[in-house]
């Protein structure tokens, strides 16, 4: 999956926005103003930080040690850095994006979850 396919997929999800809140090269995707995906556009390889359940994050790191690592510059308990151009299937990458999005949605305040349901 390349960066444009990733971007379009993220933006296809309900209530997602994209922004550059940190600098002009760090692209952040948020749902209801909460981050679920972060990527640096200046890097040599395309990689994305995605939120993940802690126990699942460890399983993924064990199963794909060359492609999924503890989140770079993130809480390593809750975030993974995922290599997007090294051979992981698009199906797995989409699953990981969805998992991150769903984790953030589950953590939203009830009022925000209800507002999101109306947008879906």
Secondary structure, 3 states (H helix, E strand, C coil): CCHHHHHHHHHCCCCEEEECCCCCCEEEEEECCEEEEEEECCCCCCEEEEECCHHHHHHHHHHCCCCEEECCCCCCCCEEEEECCCCCCHHHHHHHHHHHHHHHHHCCCHHHHHHHHHHC
